[in-house]
Amino acid sequence: MNRPRLNRRALFRLGAGSGALAGAAAAAPFLLPGSRSGAAVADLAATPAAGTHDQHTTKEGHSPSATVGDVDLTRFKVDPSVFVSTFDYGETTRMADGTVVREWQIGAYDVEIEIAPGVSFPAWTYNGQVPGPTLRANEGERLRIHFVNAGSHPHTMHFHGIHSSFHDGVTGIGRGDVEVGERFVYEFTAKPFGCHLYHCHTAPLKRHIHKGLYGTFIINPDPTKHGDRAKARHPDRPESDAWQEFVMVMNAFDTNFDAGNEVYCVNSVAFHYMKHPIVVDRTRPIRIYLVNITEFDPINSFHLHANFFDYYDHGTTLEPTLRTVDTIMQAQAQRGILEFNFADHEPGLYMFHAHVSEFAELGWMSAFDVR
């Protein structure tokens, strides 16, 4: 007799939260659909094992929901704890007319990544990592992205910015798909300033996005055009030195390819920043470049505990679009900049997570270690 396939929604109908998942697994053991390594579903919602990194419990002995153990970070090109504050500025040259040309080398590769302990995902990647490298440039520079398709399917790079139709990176438009083994150079001027996104736009789009072909693209505002407020966002200006900057890509993974996600994350590893909280200096302000690229769910969200932030939708303004909020929603491809500080807080762990409980309990739960 065939056993019915259980997905995340079926599991949650059995009851709410991690206890229900663990209980269901205990009553009828089965393997996580699509897991090549045979990880049990209970692992996705169990509490940390004794001795795991940064286990924090209440007086009653409970601990925040998390996976058991940790992923093998050697299978990641970039540790999420490093990725969160890493910006790729490429290589620059200055032309005779004074124009700065900034260039990157980007390749599409098929790479299997580990998104939760024992749970592998057959990803399509930019430069072997998910998310792809965080590309950062200055407003007005000439950008050249040298792209080679070393994967197993046609791919493109589509940038959320201003460029010509030929360089739009869309199937059937302009240059269109870059076939396996082919190369193409995307070229355009960096504008407008803000927090942007790049991703594959080859059809079927949902397939190429949810498999991992996406990354953050930041353009720093030019202070000579936008005044003093732009200086704090420009790494070449001393006014920016005080800021602690982080890149957070809200993503998810459909491990059994049923058009529904089983694992939710920030920067691709479930509960990573819960087990390895992001260390921040409470005397310095914080800036988050937040991007939502979650497929199959129409909305994702970010909620900050015990604090409030100013929000700049798409990062294309120097005045907040929302002030003093603690929760923001983003549709897919929406992004923005969050600014806040912990100057008046005592040291300790401060959680942030998706304010959809299902997303949080399936991996999108994190913490700052404020010191």
N, C-alpha and C positions, 0 to 999 in steps of 0.2 A: 504494500500500500504506500502511495506517495505521501510524504509528510508535507503539509501546506507550508509554503514559504512565508516566513515572518519578516516584516520590515519594521522600520522605526515606528510607524503609525500604529501597526498592529500591537507592538509591544506596549505603547503608551496607553492603548485601550485596556490593557490588563491592570493598569494602575498608574499612579503618578510618581515620577522621580526615579532615582537610582535604585531604591529598594525594590520597586516593581520589576525593574530590569533584572536585578540579581535574582529575585524570587522566581521569575519566569524561567531564567536559565537553570536554576537549581531544580525546578519541577520537571523541565523537559530540556536537557542539555542539547545544544546545537551550535553550529559554527556560524560566525558572522558571514552572511552572504557576500560572496565576492572576495573574501579574505584569502589570499594565496597561502598565508602562513597558518591558517586555521585558528585565528584568535577567537576566543569565546566572547559572546555578546556581553556577558557579565563584566568583562574587563573594561568595557566602554563606560560603565557607570558605577564601578566600585570605588570605595574609598582607598586612599593610598596605603600601601603596605607599610608595616613598621620599618622605620629606618630610611624611608625614601626622603629625598631632598625637600626640605622646608615643609614638613608635615605640621600643620597647626590644628589643634583640637580644642573643643570647648570643655567645660568642666564635666559635661556628661559623657565625654569621650567621642563625640561626633566630630567629623572633619568635613570640609567642603567636598562636594562631589568631584571626583577625578578618576583617571585611569590608574590601574595598578602598574607599578614599574615605570620605565621610561623608554623612549625610543632610542634606537641606535643612531646617534647623531653623525656617525661616520658615513651614513647613507645619505646625508644631506650635504650639498656643496657648501651651504652656509648655515651655521647654527642659528636658529631663530633668535636667540639672545644676542647674537652679533648682527644679524640682518636688521633688527629693529632700529638700529642707529647707524646703519651703513648707507652711504650715498655714493653713487658711481658718477663721477664728473667727466669720465672719458678722457680724451686727449685733445689738446687745443693747439691751434696755430693761428697766427695773426697775418692777415693778408696785407698787401701794400696799401690798400685803401683804409686800413684800420679795422676791417671786419674780423671778428673772432669766429673761427670755424671750430666747432666742437664735434668730435667723432667718437663713435662706439662700434665695437664688433659684437654682433649678436647672432647666435646660432640657435636653431630649433633642434632639439634632441629628444628622443624617447628615453625616459629614465624612470625606473621604479623607485618610489619614495615611500617612507614609513610615516603615516599620518597619526598613528596612535600605537602604543606598544603592541607589536605583533601584527599590526594591520598595514598591509602594503597597498599601494595604489599605482597602477600603470600610467604614469603621467606623461603628458607632452609638455615640454619645458622650453623656456628661453634660457640659454647658457646653463642648462642642466639643473635649474633650481625653480621652485615654486614658492612664492611669486618670483617672477624674473627680477633682475637687478633694478634698483631704484635709480633711474636716470635723472640727473639734475643739471640744469643749465641756467644761464642768465638771460633775461629778457633781451631780445634783439640780436642774439647770436645766430649764426648760420649753423644748423644742425645737420649732420650726416650720420645715418645709421646704416652700417654695412651689414646686411642680413644674408645669412646662408641657411638654406633648408637642409639640415642633415637628419631630418626625421623620416617617418615612414608614410606621411601624407602631405598633400599640398598645404602650405601655410602662408600667412601674411603677417604684417605688423600694421595695425591701425592705431593712429595716435589721436587722442582727444585734444585737438589743438586747431590751429589754422594752417592750412596747406592747400596745394593744388589737388584737383581731382585725380590726376595721374598718380599722386603719392598717397592716396587715401587708404590703400591696403584692403580693398574690398573685392570679393569674387566678381569678375565680369566688368569691373570699372577700372579705367586707367591701366596701370601695370597688372592689376589683378593678382591671381594666385601665383606664388612662387613654388614651382614644382620641386620635387625631391631632387637634390643635387644642384639646384639653381641658386643664383645669387642676385641680389638687387640692393641698390643704395637708395634709401628714403632720405629726401632732403627738403628742408623747409626752414623758415625763420621762427625762432622761439617766441611765440606770443599766443594768447595773452599770459601774463604772469598768473600763477596759481598752482593748485594741486590737481594734477591731471592723471590720466590713465592711458595705458596702451594695452592692446590685446590682439589676438588673431581674429580676423573677420572672414575666414574661409567658411563656406557653407558645408555642413549644417553648423550654424554659429554656436548653438548651445553645446554641441559636442566639443568644439575646439576650445571654448571658454572653460567648461567644467573640467576638462582634462588638465588644465593648468597653464594655458598660454596667456598670461597677463602680468602686468607689473605697474608700478607707480612712476609717474613722470612729473617732475617738479620744475617750474620755471620761477626763478627768483625775480622779484620786482626791481626795476631800475630806479635807485633813489634819485638820480638826476631828473627823472621824469615825474616821480610820484612823491618826492619830498622825504622828510625825516622819518615818517612812519614806516617807510619801506626799508630803512636801514636795519631794523631788528630782524628782518626776514632774509637779509642778504649776507651770506657767510663771509664775504670779503670785507664787511664793515665791522668795526669793533663793537658796535651796538648789539650785534647778534651773539657775541661771545657768552653772554650770561644764560642764553636759552639752552635747555635740554630738549633735543628734537628726536622724535620717534616716528617711524613709518609703520602703520598698522593696516594690513589688508584683510578685510573680513571675507573669508572664503569658506567653502564647504565641499564635501566629497560624496558623490553617489557611488558607493563601493560595490553595489550589485547591479548598477545600470538600469534601474527601474524608474528613472526620472524623479527620484526622491532622495534627499541627502540623509546619510546615516551619521556623518561626522561633521561637526562645525568647529571652526578654528579662527584664530587670528594668526596670520603668517604660517598656516599649514600644519601645525602640530596641535592636536587636541590637548587642552589644559596645560600647554607648555609654560605659560607665564603664571599659572597657578602654582606649579611645582618649582619654577624658577622665576620668582617675581622680578619685575624690572626695578632695579635700584635707582632711586632718584634722590637728589639733594634738595631738601625742603627749602633751602634759602634761594634757589634758582627757579625761575618760571619754566613751564613745560609747554611744548608745542607738539601736537600730534597731527601728522598728515594721515587722515583716515579715508580709506577707499573701500567701497562695497562692490565685490565682484561675485557675490553668491548667486549661483544658478539654481533654478527650480523653486526658489522662494521669492515672492515679490518684494519683500521688505526685510532689511536687517536693521539692527539698532545698536547703539552704544550707550551704556549707562554707567556713570561714575558715582561711586559711593562716597558719602560724607563730604562732598565738595560740589562745586558748580564751575562751569566753563563758559567762555565766549566762543561762538561758532561763526566761521566764515564759510558760507556755502560755496563750494568749488574753489575757495581760496583766491577768488578773483577780485576781492575787495580788501581794502585796508581798514575798513570799519566793520565791526561784527554785524552779521545779518540776524543773529540772535544773541542776546546777552543774558548771562546768569541762568543757564539751563543745566540740568544734569542728565538729560536724555536726548538723543538725536536719532531720527530715523533716516535711512538712506535707501532709495531704490537701487537696483543694480546699475552700476557705472556712475552713481552719484558719489561725490567725495567732498571733503571739506577739511578745514583746519580748526583744531580745538586748542584754546589757550587757557591755562589756569596755573595755580600754584598751591603749594601746601605750607606756605610761610607761617600761617597761624595754627597749624596742626601739630599735634604731638607725633613723634616718630612711631612707626608701626606699619602694618599691612593694610592697604586700602584697595578694595576690590573694584574691578570694572568688568562689565560683561554685557552680553546681549540681553535686552529686557523682553525676550521671549523665553520662557522657562525651558522649553524643549531644546532650544539652541544652546542655552547655558549648560544644561545637564548632559548634552551630547558633545561638549568640548569647548564652547565659546565662553570661557570663564577665566579671568586673569586677575593679577594683583600687582600693585606698586609696593615696593619696599621703601618706605619713606624714612630717610635717615638725616 
